[in-house]
């Protein structure tokens, strides 16, 4: 287990802590002269988890420690973190439910597309628009959490969230537009080859049966 994979697992560990900090009854914690509310604690956990997302990928590439486990776990950890944050925000009535459904639904749709593409031999890498979407998500969630203590941030937070919805749908459309036809054609071609192979095998079997029948008749 290398350091990048440990950071990825740490991000998954942060998910229940984020949910617990955000949805529990309103409480405050005194840390010296600073009063920490639920939302500020949740924000700290969320930003720490988002930081591990940036750090694990950077370290994996820099140290040459890109592994299959890390490649599989990293997008799962990202989706768990964002989904947990959005659902928790809906629970505490800081975010409209339909926005969370659109964003989370997009994540699962693109994940499904990646799985289908991988089975067809294609690797779908994160696009620049997809990375912009991730940054927008972090900013939007952070602003929404801050808007609890500073209501003047509510409008900018919702503006960023609308941006997240826009970038999410646009990047999903680009992924599907770019890869779906290629993936669909590749799968159809593979199925045709499989059917042709089965037909050839069946023809060989029939020929063998015919030769065997002729031999029996001749004897």
Protein Blocks (a to p, Z undefined) as FASTA:
>chain_A
ZZklmmmmmmmmmmmmmmmmmmmccddddehjaccdfklmmmmmmmmmmmmmmmmmmmmm
mnopacfklmmmmmmmmmmmmmmmmmmmmmnopacfklmmmmmmmmmmmmmmmmmmmmno
pacdddfklmmmmmmmmmmmmmmmmmmmmmmlmmmmmmmmmmmmmmmmmmmmmmmmmmmm
mmmmmmmmmmmmmmmmmmmmmmmmmmmmmmmmmmmmmZZ
